[in-house]
Amino acid sequence: MASVEESEQALHRLAGNLSGASEGDRKKADFDRRLSCTLTDLGVTFLGHLHDGTLDDIRQADGNPAADVRLTMASDDLLELVSNRLNLGSAIATGRIRVSAGVMDLLKLRSMF
């Protein structure tokens, strides 16, 4: 199990990875959503702002914050996802990662990973 600090660092690495994508890739994922990531094994939720192919304003949130896209997973799965050792589509299909989002948001999210 990863620590809260390691998980937050992973989300910041994810943000860096998204920012480093080509401009064309960022435009494909052009949408403006609040994203929450709940880590079930740590009992913590992070909230961020996903827009223009970037993720910023990442912070730990109290309770169940309002979000347009909700990710739920174990902390180790977050680390594997960020390091490209876990495919988002496969993880969703097998239940390792749960996503609550509209269909179009889900498709755009998949294009970012």
Sequence and secondary structure as in RCSB ss.txt:
>XXXX:A:sequence
MASVEESEQALHRLAGNLSGASEGDRKKADFDRRLSCTLTDLGVTFLGHLHDGTLDDIRQADGNPAADVRLTMAS
DDLLELVSNRLNLGSAIATGRIRVSAGVMDLLKLRSMF
>XXXX:A:secstr
   HHHHHHHHHHHHHHHHTS HHHHHHT  EEEEEEEETTTTEEEEEEEETTEEEEEEEESSS   SEEEEE H
HHHHHHHTTSS HHHHHHHTSSEEE  HHHHHHHHHH 
